[in-house]
């Protein structure tokens, strides 16, 4: 069960010479879904940036399970958890559709940096994280 899911399709230019999605492209997919999730819950990534707050990735763990190919449709599932007072993690899975074949399992750890470059979780994000289980 996921807090948020998002469907996407592979575009031809995302594939390498072997005809499969290039490893680096998966990070684009899951980043896009993180941004979509934040918009969905009312957190404006762009507005944070204008206020001098930067949401940043500090660690990315990706386990590749099965390759996607041009034209494949897939779903990204996302869960968000607080990891510590100043860190949070997005747990994201990619499944090929319609057969739900596991493609990727990721854990993306992030934090927020205030205008002085110091870790500080904004109030709105902190409230969202308070709803998640440690």
N, C-alpha and C positions, 0 to 999 in steps of 0.2 A: 504494500500500500504506500502510495506516494502523496506528498503534500501538493505536488504540482506535476503535471505531465504536459508534454509539448510534442507535436508531430512535425517532422521535416522530411525532405527528400534530398538524395544525393544529386549533385550537379556534376556534369561531365568534367568540368575543369578542376574538380576536387580530387580526381583520380590520378594515380601515378602511372608509370609505363606498364605496370603489371595489370592495370585495369581496376585496381582497388583503391579505396579512399586512402590517401596519404596519412600516415600516423599523426602528423601535426594538425590536420584538419579536424580531428575529433575534439581537440581543445577548443577550436572555434565553435563547434556545435554546442558543447556543454557551457561555454561562456555565454553564448547567445541565450541559452535557456535560463541561465542564472539571471541575466538582465530581464528577460521576459517575466520570470517569477517575481523579481523585485517590483517591476511595474504593476504586476497583478495584485500585489499586496500594498500598493500605494507608496512605494519607495522610489523616488526619482533619482537615479544614478547621476544624471546630468546636473540636477540641482545640487546634489551633494558636492560635486566637483566645483560648481560655481561658488559654493560656500567655503571652499578650501578643505573639504572632507574627501579623502580618497579611500575608496574600498580597494584593497589590494590582496592579491594572492601571495601567500608566503610559502606554500608547499602544494605540489600537485602529485598525486599518486594515481596512475592510470594502469589498469590491467586490461590488455587487449585480448578478447576472447574469440572473435570471428570477424572477418573483414566485410565491410559494406562495399557494394559495387555501384556503378553508375545506374541511376534510375531507381535504386532501392528506396523504399519509404521506411522510416524508422521513428521510434518514440523514445524520448528522453524522460526518465522519471527522476524527480528531485526530492530530497529531504534535507532539511536544514537543522543543525544541532549546534548548541553552544559547546565549545571544547574547553574553554577556560574563561576567566573574566574578560580577557581581551582578544580571544580568538573564537572563531566559529568555523564550522565545516559544512560544506555542501556534499552530500552523498548523492552521486548521480549514476544512473545506469542507462545504457542505450540498448534497445531491443529492435531487431529487424521486424518489420511488419509484412505480411499479416501473421507470420508463424511464431513471433515473439522469441526468435533465436537471440540469446545473449551475445552482444557485440562488445560492450565495454563496461567496465566497472571503475568508477573514479571517486576519489576523496580529495576535495579541494579545500584547503585550509586558508582562511583569510582573516584579515583584521581591517580596522579603519584607522586611518592616520588623520589627525586634526591639522589645522593650518600651520602648526609649528612642526609637523612631521612626527608627532608623538602618537602612540597608540591610544585611541579613545573611541569607544563605540557610541555613535549618535543615539539620542533618546529613542527615536522611532525604531531604529534597528534593535536597540536593547530591549524595547517592549516586545518586539516580534520574537527575539531569542528567549525571552522569559516564558513564552508559551511552549517552548520546546523542552524536551527532557535532556538532562545532562548525560 
